[in-house]
Amino acid sequence: MSDYYSAIQLRADRWSALRETTEALSREPKGKKAAAQIEKISGLFESLALIEAYWAFPGVQAFEQLRRQFEHKNFADVAFGVQRVTRALTTGAYRRRHIPLDRDSVDTEDHDDEAMQSLEARALTKPYFEVMIVDNVNEHQERWLKSNFSRMRRLEDPFHYEAVVVPSLQDALIGILFNHNIQAIVVRPGLIMESKIELPILKRYLNRAGGINSIEALQPTDYGPELCRLIAKVRPELDAYLVTDRSVEDIAGLDLGICRRVFYNQEDFLELHLNILRGVQARNKTPFFTALVEYSKQPTGVFHAMPISRGKSISRSHWIQDMGAFYGPNIFLAETSATSGGLDSLLEPTGPIKEAQELASRAFGSKQTYFATNGTSTCNKIVVQAVVRPGDIVLVDRDCHKSHHYGMVLAGAQVVYLDSYPLNEYSMYGAVPLREIKHQLLQLKAAGKLDRVRMLLLTNCTFDGIVYNVERVMEECLAIKPDIVFLWDEAWFAFARFGPTYRQRTAMNAANTLRERLRTAEHIAAYEAQQAELKDADDETLLNTRLIPSPGSRVRVYATQSTHKTLTSLRQGSMIHVNDQDFKGEVEASFHEAYMTHTSTSPNYQIIASLDVGRRQVELEGFEFVQRQVEAAMSMRRAISTHPLLMKYFKVLTAGDMIPEEHRESGVQSYYDPHQGWTDIWDCWEQDEFVLDATRVTLLVGGTGWDGDTFKTDILMDKYGIQINKTSRNTVLFMTNIGTTRSSVAYLIEVLVEIAKELDELLDDASIMERRGFEKRVSNLMHDLPPLPDFSRFHDAFRTDQITIEGDIRSAFFLSYDEKNCDYLELEGSINDAMDGGDDVVSASFIIPYPPGFPILVPGQVVSNEILAFMRALDVNEIHGYRADLGLRVFTQDALKRQAKTNAARLKLNDARNK
């Protein structure tokens, strides 16, 4: 089991191996080869026996029947039954019909490959799920429980489910982490605490539940309620139903986690059955998608905008029939600008869009959620404009997405740029250390400007996969500024909500945890004790202390997510999640105005419908898909790290490579070690300042002699059709997603092996001079790398004083609109003369090279020698804001002098007003 990151893949591979071996044994049941196969099959049965108890199909009884047939040497029957199970698991046929495992029960039609069914046919079948019953019962009682649930089925039921029974609290936790089919849990009073399975590796799964060690002192009567609470931590999207013999008074007021209903010591299976179906239906509901489907069926006369509505402009055309044939009729039948007839308005939703957003809010753990149909760039600007007022100070991660920088311009913010730790050897940045954030806040506090500090804006996780300890960052910032607003750009992290390990580092989860903890007596006592201890403490002491926020702190958190990047949604489908205690009283009106400012009055209904459906998917199968996504990335790591040929030219960067040791308190270096197997990453995700998102695999390719951009374009894309969109000087980034298959990973490994073989042959035939040229290219890419520049400073003409570092980016941005204020300086000529003459050279534009894709200069920033050296060393084809034919666009000295006078007059006026 240590060779696998998830039980899902372990199970699939074990059944596949069992099928191959039993088929071989049935063909040759005697001889030395058969003896080895019998031994292997015994081991596979023993391995599968540990986990099959957690799945309804094929079920423990059917599994044991196969095992008995094997022990009785009925090898042909075993091979047939195992083949049926493996095929059903692979195609998902067990979800749609009963799968008999003995030959006599199978007719000829039953052998049809259900994977070949059309999407339309599969859409008409009832969705399947499994219900876990937690009760310590014998075999006879288990059959009785299952039969009672089976008898409740009705033809009109919208779903079909099977039951799986486990005896203990620990088994229930393992089961919901193993079995992605489980959608509901029935907790009965007979459950026990500990699992009968004693396997050290299972602790990995129990650890992910969190708090498992704190339940040993519980009384048996408390096991049920505690299990409901623990499941809420691990898989909050599930439904639980508690059957108890305790009195109403004992249960009332208890925290029952995800428990939807309590049944008091009764065997009302019909009521339980109906509640289970109702709970799943609540997650399966897609109000806007359903409304759009119904609208598309209505006969309507179109007398408004959009000739393409109902497909009329296409069906009547003689020249664009190919478009209609390509897309099919439904997309045009659903295309409309109408907001009535069962539909809704995105700008003022009162019907199905409003309901869809409320369901998304529940799914992602926010207080309010808003849909966007023009990407997360717009979401970022909406939040900034809604929360930030002109003159407010905002702390911003300098290498964040460019939309944030433009948002600062629109809002008129005074910007404090925060520097991330550099990874010079890979030409990329990491993330902003918490010490740097606290340092800037304490500087602003000392300067008497803390009241003007409005927001902290960070990217979580970064493009390269660096993930913040979100809860700790917010705790310590609130300890300095109790009402600071947080905007977490989670463009690449929407999937994280649906993995137990990942969820704890999402903005909404951390916000809910903080809101709950700040009210507890334990937190109040800890805060008061620390306040007494830190009385009159200097800044260095505060920087070295994990600060505890005041119980009166306001938790004000926003997250923007590119749903289309990591979950199922059409292009540009995004969401804004809000968890702000002051939203209703302070922000809601301005948020509405900002939303109106940036949202189209003609939003694409297909995008909104896809957001609705994407939410349904992750609530019902997000756990499974995220596990498979992580598994795919982990298997990629293992394949590259253990292949002797690939190791010559490539290296997968580990957490130790991308996160400095001082930010990895757990000491975890790598998620996979060829000698020790997988690392349990729960501990590092719980405590480290930064962790590495396992779904992103950064591959060091400098050893091939190709830079990242060449390797991406000329090799991967042009030659092999492999698409990626992030490189650095010597790396390429592979991102798995919920759609990544094992076949895709296998193809990538095949391609890398082929590239490595070609390099081997090329070098084997190379002359001495060619080999030296190759070694020089490798050395340039692996060792001779320019250091990454930090943010220099804003020019004094755009600053309020010399005490703190914030700058007025808006004034600089609009000053450049007048061409007379600007000039161009050549990187290899006139810019040196200006700097040698003692003048400050100040950028008039955003300068954004791709890669790395973030501004290395912003309007109003002084150009430093380090930035110039970096620009000169860049060998990328795309640098936004820079004109190679003219040079760097900068402000003239006269413009800077005029701006300095204007700025001084404005500051003087502000001082007079304040006095």
N, C-alpha and C positions, 0 to 999 in steps of 0.2 A: 504493500500500500504506500510505502514511502516513495515509490516511483511516480506517484500520481498526485496532482494538486487537488483534484476533486473526485468524490466517489462516483459521480455520474460517468466519467470517462473510464474509471477503473471497472465499473460494472459492465459497460459496453464491450470493453476489450476482453474481459473474462468470458463473457458469453460467446464472443466471436472465436476465441481460442478453444472453448469447449466444443463449439460446432465443428471446427476443423478437425480436432482430435477424435471426436466420436465418429465422424464420417469416415476418417481413415481407419479407425478400429473396426467399424462395421464391415469394411471391405476386406480387411485382413485381420481376423480375430485371433490368430495364433502366431507364435514365433517370438523372437527376441524383440523385434520392433513393437509387437503388440504389448509385450510386458512393459516396455518403457511408456507406451501410450496409456496403459491402464494406470500406471503410477501417476502420470501427469493429470489424467482425468480426476483421480481421487483428490489430488491437490487443488484442482480447480473447483470441484464440488465443495471442498472444505472452505476455500476462500469465499465462494459465493454465498455459502450458508450464513456467513457473518452479516451480510447486508440484505439478503433477500427478504428477511423478516420485516423490512421497512417499506416494501413495495406490495401493492395489491396484485400486480401481474408479474409473473405467472401465479404468485401466491405460494405460501409456505407448503400447503398440502400438495400442490402440483409439483413443486420443486422436490419435495421428499419422495414423491412417487417416482420421479425420474431417477433419483438417487438409488431407490430400492431396485428399480429395473437394472440399473448398472451393476449393483451388487449381485443380482441374480443372473448376470451375464447376458441379459437381453439387449445386446449391443445395437442391433438394428432398430429396435423400438426407441432406445435412448437417443440414437442419432436422429431419428425422425422427430421426436419430441423437442430436442434441443434446437434442431433446425427451424421448427415452427416458432419457438420462443424467440430465437435470434431474429428471424425474419419479421415477426410482429413488432419487436422492439425497434428494429431499424426503420420500418415503414410507418410505425405508429398505428398498425391495423388493430391492435388491442383496444385502442381508443374508440373504434367505430363498431366493433362486433365481438362476439364471443369467439375465442380461439381454442378449438379442441386440440389436444396434444396427442391423442391416440389415433391410429390409422383408421379404425372402424368408423370414427365419427366425422371423417373428412370426405366431402364429395369433390368431384372434379373441379367445379367452379371455385371452390375454396382456395385453389392454388393461384388464383389470379393475383398479380402483383398490385396491391392497392396503392403503391406509390405512383402508379401510372394513371390514377384517377385524375380527372380534370379538377381545376380549382373550384369550378362551379359545383361539381358533384360533392367535393369535400366540404364546401361551405354549407351545404344542405344538411349535413350530418349533425347530430347533437354533440356539442362540446363535452369532453370527458374530463373528469377530475377524480381525485381520491380523497377520502375522509379518514383521518386517523382517529381511532378510538383508543383512549388511554385507560386501561383497566387490567388488573392482574387476575386473569381468568384462565380456566383450564381449556382444553381443546373443545370439549362439548359446549361449554358456555360461549366460547368464541364463535362456533358455528351458529349458535342460537342468536347472538348479537347480529351477525352478518345477515342471517336469514330474515330477521325482523326489519332491517333496513331495506333488504331486497323487496320485501312484500309491500313496501310503501310506494314503490315506483308506479307512475301513471303514464299513459301515452302522451298526455298533454304536458308533461314535465319538459322544461326547455333544455335541461342538461341530463347527463348520465354520469353516475359515479359508482365507485366500488369502495369498500371499506377495508382498512388494514388495522389490525389490533396489535398494540404494544403494551407491555405491563407497567413501565416505570416512567418517572419524570425524566430521567436521563435518556431513556430510549426515545421519548417523545422529542427531546431536543436534537438528538442525533438524527431522528427520522425526518424532521422538517428541514435539516441541513442536507441530508442525503437525497430526499425524494422531492423533486420539483413539482410533482403532480398534486401534492397535497394542497388543498384550498381551505379546508376546515378541520378543526380538531374538536372532538367531543371528549371532555375530561370527566371521568366517572369517579365516584368516591373510593373505589377499590384500588387505585393506583398505588404503587410503592415508589421508593426513592431511587434505588440503584439498579443499573442494568445488570443482567446476568452475563453479558459479554464483557470479558476482561481482556482488553487489547490496548496497549499503551498508545497506539496511534490515534485511537478514538478521542483521546484527550484534546487533540487538535480541534476537533469539532465542538467538544464541550466548552473549550476555552472561548470560542467565538460567541457563545451565548452570553458571556460576561456575568459576573456575580454568582457563578455556579458554586464557588467555594463558601459563599455566605449562607447557604441554605441547609447546612448539615444539622443545625440546631432546631430546625422546624419540627413541629408536631405533625403527625400524619394527616390530621384534619386540615392543615394548611398547605398540603402539597398541591391541591388543585388550584387554589387562587394564585399560589406562587408560580406554578407552571404557566398560567395565563399571563402573568407579568413578564416572565422570562421570554416567552414567545414574542411578546410585543417588542422586546429589544432586538430579537434576531430577525423575525419576519413580520413586521407590523401590518403588512397588507392582508394577513390571514384573518379568518374568523374563528373564534373559540366559543364553545358552549359548555357551560359548567353544570354538571348534574351533581347535586350535593344533598346530604342528609342533615346539614346544619340548619339552624333556625334562621328565619329572616333577619332577626336582630343581630346574629353573628356575622352575616354576610353584608348587611347594609353598611355603607361607608367604606368598605374595603376597596383598595385599588385592585381591580380585576383585569388590568391590561387590555387585551383585545377582546375580552369576553363580551359577546353581543347579547347573551341572554342566560339567565340562571334557571335551571329546572330543579324543582325540589322533590327529590326522592321519588320519582315517578318514572314509569316506562311508557311515556307518550311518544312512541316512535313516529307517528304521523306528524305531530307538531314539530318534532325535532327535524324531520325530513323537510318539511315546508320551510322552516327557518334556515336550514342549510342552503336550500335552493335560492331563497330570498337574499341571503347574504352574498352569494356568488353573483346573482343577478344585479345587485347594487354596484358591483365592480365591472360587470359586463356591459352595463348601460353606456351608450354613446349618444347623448341627446342630440348633438348637432349633426353628426354623421347620419343618424337615423332620420332626422328631419330633412336632410339634403336628399337622401335616397327617396323618401316619400315625395318630396317636391318634384324630383326628376320623373316620377310616374304620372304626374298630373298633366292633363291636356291644358295648355295655356296658349293664349295669344300674346305675342311679345310686341308691345308698343312702347319700349323704353330703350335705353342705350344697349349696346353690345349686339351687333348683328350675329355674332357667333353663338349667342344663346339658343339653346335647343338644336344647335348644329345647322340652322337654316342657311347661313351664308356659305356653308361648305357643301351641303347636300344639293344646293342649286347651282353650284359651280361646275364648270367643265374643266377647270385647270388645277384645282387643289383637292381633288378626290383622294389623292394619296395621303394627305394629312388625316382625313376622316378614317381611312382604312388603317392607318398606323395607330391612331389613338383609340379607335372604337367609339361607339355612340354615347356611352354613359357619361364620359367626361364633358361632353357638350350639353347633354340633357341637364346636367347639374350646374352648368355655367349660367350665372345670372347676376344681376345687380340688385335684385329685389330683396327687401328686408322683411316682407310680409309673406303670407301664404304658408305659414309654419316655420319660416326662417327667422333671422334675427340680425341686429346691427352690431358689428364689432365695437363701434364707437360708443353706443349706448345700449348695451345688451340687457334685455329683460326676459328673454326666453331661453331657447336651447343653447346659445353661446354662453349665456350667464351660468346655466346649469353645468355646462361642460367645464367652464373655468373653476366652478366650485368643486367638481369632482377631481380636477387636476390639483387643486389646493389640498384636498384630502390625501391624494396619492403622494404628493411631494412634501407633505408636512408643513405647509405654509399656512398663514392666516388668510391671505388673498393671493390669487394667481391671475395673471393677465396674459392673453395670447398676443403674439406679434407675427405678422406675415411678411415682414421685411428684415428679418435677421436680428441677431443679437447686437450688432453694431447699433441699430436703432434702439434696442432695449436699453443699452448702456446710456445713450444720450437722454432717453426718457427719464431714467432714474436720477441722473446727475442734474438735469434741468429741474426736476420736481423737488429735489432736496436741497441743492446748493444755491445760495443767493449770491449776487455780486459782492465780492470782497471777502467771502468766506474762505477760510484756509482749508485746503484738501491735501491730504498725504496720499501720494500716488506712486505705485510701483512703476519705475521709469520704463521698463521693458514690457509694459502691458500693451494690449491691442490699441491700434491707432485711434479707434473710436472714442476711447477714454480721453485722449489728448484733445481731440476735437470737441468733445463734450465739455472739457474745461474752458475752451475758448468760448463756446456758446453760453456757458453759465457765468462767465466773468470771474472765475475762481482765482484765488491766490494759491499757486501750486507749490507744494514742497515735494520735490522728486526724491524718491527713496532708491538707493542703490542695492541691487541684488548681489549676492556673492558671485564672483566670476569663475567660469571654468575655461581658463585660457587655452588649455591643451585641446579642447574640443570646440573652441570658438562659440561658446554659448554661455548664457547666464543661468544661474539657479533660481533662487527666490530671495526675498528680503528677510534677513534675520530679525527676529523679534527684538533683539538688543538695539538694532538700528532704528526700529519704529519707536521704541520707548525713549531712546536718546532724543529723537526729534520732538516728541511730545513734551519731554521734560525741558528742552531748550525753549520751546514756545511758552511753556508754563512760567519759566523763569523770566521771560520777556514780557509777561503780563498779557499774552495773546491767546491763552487757552480758551477764552470765551468765544473767540472767532474761529476756532477749529471746529469744522463741521463733519468731515467724513474721512475715513480710511478706505482706500480702494486698492484691492489686491486681486491677482489672478490665481484661482484655485480650481483645478490644478493647471500648472503652466503647460505650454505646448509640448515641452519635453518630458512632462510627467512628474514634476516636483509638486508635492501636495503639502499644504500647510497643516499645522495643528490648529485648526480653526477655533476650537473652543478656548485653547490657551491664549491665542492672540487676542481674542475678544475680552477674555477675563482681565488680562493685564492692561490692555488699553482702557477699559472701563474703570480700572483702579486709578488711572491718572485723569481721565476725562469721562465722567459717569454718563454723559448723554451723547457720546460720539456715535455717528451713524456708520455702519459698515456696508460696503458694496463689494460682494464677492462675485467676480466674473467666473462663472462655472460653465463657460461655453463648451468645454470639452469634458464635462463631468456630470452631465445629467443622469447617466446610467448609475452613478455611485449610490444613489438612494436605495437601490435594490440589491445590494450586496452587503451582508452584515459587517464585514471588515471595513468596507469603504464608507458605509453610511455615517459612521461616527465622525468623519471629517468633512461632512457636507454642511453648508451654511444653515439650512433650515433645521437639521437635527441638532446642531450645536446651539442654535438659538432657543429651541424648545427645552433642551437640557439646562441651559443657563437660567431661563425664566423659572424653571421649576426649582433649581438649586438655590437661587438667591433668596427664596422665601423660607428656606429651612432654618431651624434653630441651630443646627450644626454649622451652617455657613455664617450665620450672624455671630456666633461665638468665635469662630476662626477669624473673622474680619476684625472684631474688637480686640482680640489678642494680638493680631499683627499690627494694628494701629498703635497699640501701646508700645510694641517692640520697635516700631520704625519711627517713633516720635523724634523729630529733629534729624532724621537720617539724611545723608548727603546723596547726590545723584548716583554716585558709584555704587553705593549700597542698594539703592532702588533698582539699578540696572542688574545687579547680581541676585536679586530676590524675586521669587515667583509671587507677584503681587495678587492680592485678593480684592475683588471689587466690592464696593459698598452695596449692602442689601437694597439701597434705594436707587441703584443704577437702572437706567432705562435700556432695555434690550431692543436695539433698532437695527434690523438686519434686512438686506435686500440681496437677492441672487438672480443673476441673468443666466439663462441656459440656452444653448443652441440645440434644441431637441433634434433637429435634422442632422446634427453631426454625430450623435452617439445613440439615438433612439430612432424609432420608426416615425418619420415625418417627411413630407415633401420639402424640397429645398427652401430655405429661409423661414421655416417654421420654428419659432422660438417662444420662450416663456419668461415672464418676470415673476419671481416669487417674493412675497412680502411677509416679514415677521417683525413688524415695527409697533411697539407699544404705543407710540404717539402718532400712528398713521391716521387714525380717524380724526383726531383733534387738530393735527398740525399739517399733515402732508396731503391728505386725500384730495382736496380741491386743486392744489398745484399739480399733483400727479395727473389728475384728469386733464388739466390744461396741457401739460407736457405730452400726455398720450395723444391728445387731439392734434398737437403740433406736428408730431412725427408719424402718426398712423395715417395710412391712405384712407380716403373716403370710399375707395373701391377695393377693399381687401379681397384676396383670392379665397373663395369658399373651399376649394379643394385643399388648400393648406390648412385652414381651420379644421376641416373634417379629419385630416390626417393627424393633427395634434390630438383631437378627441380620441381617435382610434389608437394612436400611439400610447396615450395614457391608459386605455383599457388593456393594451398588451402588457405593459410593464406591471400593472397591478395583478394580472393573472399569471404571467409567465416571465416577468422580468428577472426573478431570482434565478430561474433556469438559464436564461439567455446570458446573464452577466457571468454566471459560473462558467458557462461554456466559453465565453469571451476570454476570461482570465486563463482558463485551461489552455486555450489555443496559444496565447502569448507565452505561457509557461513552457509548453511543449516546444515552441520555437526556440526559447532560451536554451532548453536542454539539448535540442538537436544541434545547434550551432556550437555550444560550449563543449560538446563531447565528440564532435566529428574531427578527426585528425587533420584532414585536408582543409576544412574551413578554418580551423584554428591558426593556420599559417598566414591567412590574409585578413581575417575578420575577427572582431571581438565584440561581444554583447556587453555594453556598459552596465555595470552593476550599481546598486545603491551606494556602495563604497566609492565608486568612481565619480558619481554625480552629486553626492552629498558629503561635505566635509565631516570629519569625525566628530567635531565638537557639536554638530547638530544631530548626531545619531546616538542618543543616550543608551539605546538597547545594545549597541555594538554590532548589529546585524550588517554584514558586509554584502551578502548576496542572497537572492531568493532561491537559488539552486546551486548545489555543490555536487560535482560528479561522484564524490565519495560518500556523501552523507544524505543525498536526496534533497527534498524540499525543506525549506526553512518555514517554521510556523511564524507567519508575519503578523499575527494578532498583536503580540507584545510591542513590536516597533510601531505599528499603526496606532496603538493606544498611547504611547508615551513620547516618541521621538518628535523633535521640533519639525523635521521634514522627513517625508517618506517618498518612495518612488512608486508611481502608479504602474503596476505590473502589466497593464494592457498596452503600454507603450514600450516598444523594444528599440532602443537606440543602438545602431550597428556602426562600429568604427570601421570605416572602409579605406582609411589612408594607406593601409598596407598593400592595397591593390595598385597604388600609384595614380588613382583617379581621385579628384576632389569630389565632395558630396554632390554638387550640382551636375557634374558630368556623369557620375555613376547613376544618378536618378534619371537624367534625360536620355543620354546616349545608350546606356546599358539596360537599365530596368524597363523603362517605358518604351523606347523605340525598338529594342531587340526582343523583349520578352512580354511586353504588354502589362507589366506590373506597375500600378499607380501608387505614388506616394506624393506628399506635398510639403514635406519639411526636411531641409538639409542644413548642415553647417559646413564649414570648410572641409572637415574630414569625416563627417557622419551622415547617415541617413536614418530617418525615423519611420519605423513600421508601426502602425496603430491597428490593433484588432478592434472589432466592434461586435455588436450582437448578431451581425449577419455573417461573421467570419466562420468559415467551415474548416474542418480538418484537411479537406482536399486543397484548399487555398494555401494552408501552411505547408503541406507536403510539396506543392508546386514551387513555392518560394525556396524551400530547402533544395529541391532538385536544381533550380536555376543557380543558386549560390554555388552548389557543387560543380555545376558545369562551368561557371565563371572561373572558379578556382582551378579546375583542370586545365582550362585554356591558358590561364596565367602560368601554370606549371610548364606546359608545353612551350609557351612563348619564351620563358626564361631559360628553358633547357636548350633551345635553339639559338639563343641570343649571343651576340658577340660581346667581347669584353666592354666595348664602349656602350653598347645598348644596355648591358646590365648595370653599368655605372649610371647611365641616364635614369634607369628605373629606380635605383637606390637613392639617387638625388631627389627624384620626385617624391618618393616615400618619406625621405628625411624632411623635405620642405613641408609636407602635409602633417607629419607626426611630431616634429620638433621645432621647426622654425616658424612659430605662429605669433602674430602680433598680439600684445596684451589688449584685453577689452577695456575700453575707456569708461570711467565713471562719469556721472553728470558733473559738468564743470561748475557753472553758476549762472544765474540770470544777471544780465548787465544792470548796473545801478539805476539806469533810466527806467527799469521795470520793477524796481524793488521799493519796499516801504522804508527800510532802514538797513543798517549794516549788522544788526544783531542776529536776526534769523534769516533763513535762506529762501523763503517763499518769494514767488515772482508773479507778475501780472502778465500771463500769457496772452490774454485777450487783446490788450493794448498793442503788444508786439505783432500779433497776427494781423490786425487791421491796419497798423501803421504801414505794413508792406503792400497794402492795396494801391498806394500811390507809388508809381514806378520811380518818381523823382527821389523817393526816400531810399532807393535800393541801387546796388551796384553788383557786378559780378567779379569775383577774384579767382584766378586760376590756381589749382592745387599745387602745381609745380613752379609757380612763378610769382605773380603779384601778391598772393596771400602772404608769402614769406616776407616780402618787402614791407607790407603793412604791419605785420607782427613785430618785425625787427625794429620798425620805427616807433614802437611803444604804443601803437593804437590797439584798442580792444576790437577784435573782429567779431561781429555779432550776427548770428544767423537770422535771416528774414523768412526762413521756410522750415517746414518739417523735412528732414533728410532721413529717408527710410530705405536702407538697403535690404534686398531680399535674396538670400537670407542675410541676417537673422529675422527681419520682418518687424522691427520696432524702431522708433526714432533714435538715432544717435545724436541728432541735433533738433531742437525745437525753436520756434520763433522767440527771440529775445535772449537766447543762450550764447554765452561767450565761447568762441571756438578755442580749444586748447591744443597744445602740441600733441597730446596723446590721441585726441580725436582725429587730428590730421594724419598722424602716423597710421591709425587704423583705417582711415578712408583710403589712403594710398596703397595699403596692403590688400584691400578688398579686390577679389577677382571675380565678382558677380556681375551679371549682365544688367541687372535691374536695380536702380537706385532712384526711388521716387523723390522728387524735389530737387534733384541735381541734374544740371545740364552739362554734359561732357564737352559740348562745343563752346560753352561760355564760362563754365566754372561754378563756384559756389555763390549763391545769392545771399548777399549780406546788406546790412544797413550802412548808409553813408555816415560819416562822422557828423555832418551837419544835422542829419535827421536824429541822431542819438542825442546831440546837444539840445535840440528843440524839445525832444521828448523828455529829457531830464528836467528842463524848466517847467514843462507842463505837469510832470509828475510831482515836482516840488511844490508847485502852486496848489495842486489838488490835495496833497498831504497837509499843507498848511491850513487849507480850508477845512479839512476834516478835523484837524486838531482844534480849530476854533469852534467848530460845531460841538465837539465833544466837551470842551470846556464850558 
